[in-house]
Amino acid sequence: MIGSNEWEPFFGGRGRHQGWAQRRGEWVSARRAETQFSVRLRRIARHIQDIIQGLFNPDDPTDPGWNQIQTALQQYEQMIEPWAVRTSARMLADVSRRDAASWHSFGQQINRALREEIATTPTEPALSQLQQSQVHLIRSLPRQAAQRIHQLSLEAVIGGRRWNEIAKDVLNQGNVSIAKANLIARTETSRAATSLLRARAEHVGSVGYIWRTARDKDVRRIHKALEGTFHRWSDPPIAGERGELAHPGQIYNCRCWPEVVLAEGDIARKSGKRPMNPAYLEALRKQGYTTGAVFEE
């Protein structure tokens, strides 16, 4: 457990500066779309549970229900595709609306030219890619359940495990699917929020962000070390225990968020790139953020 004294550096120095609370509040708002998305995905998981329990006979290892379960789950995967498309679209629309609202709020503090650019961000490519990935993940719920049932059926035939253990695993597959549904909802909502924020930020010239965490005892050690550090959108840091590269919120169970570093307010272009605001960079350096060439264009 992380003691309060361990978090003390993050509530002063590099861990706090003007605007942090507002940016975090807007990010949390964008993440609220997770609630309804999770509810809908759990319905799929419960249907999987109903299929398994309705066809499986825990008292008879020779019952032909094994094949019926696999066939039913395979058919269910095909059947839910239109539903998955609509459900994903609904969640993405919710996240996009919340993200746009947060930029609109921020837009009150910046000039008209930058507000207009934010409003015209082409988010369709990001949304399309996110939806394709999410439909695949939703359909994977019955597919993975069918694969697991097949594996358990082989174990029942080959032997090596007691029948009551195998039967318990079969009946528990519905709970496994519910846990996976919650993980998909949490990770995909966060990933969508980061992707849309990045699209709008890069459109107005942001080259990167400051990594922010939830600042509680559940934050991973590797993410705690990233708190307050600057990273380019084009160069995500190592954020996973297995060396995965990811931006905040774009790796499993990540509750971190990116605090966008914007370009100059006048969005002047130099050699096709918008320069960073020197005064803002200097203020960050004085507050203890990473210094050096990482901040420069």
TACORKA-V60599 format. One record per helix or strand of 2 or more residues. SS is the DSSP state (~ for helix, > for strand). FROM is the first residue (numbers start at 1). TO is the last residue. Records with the same first field share a line. If there is no record, write none. Layout:
SS: FROM-TO ; FROM-TO
//
This chain:
~: 4-11 ; 13-15 ; 20-31 ; 34-55 ; 65-79 ; 81-107 ; 112-119 ; 124-158 ; 163-203 ; 221-226 ; 278-286 ; 293-295
>: 208-212 ; 230-232 ; 257-261 ; 269-270 ; 273-274
//
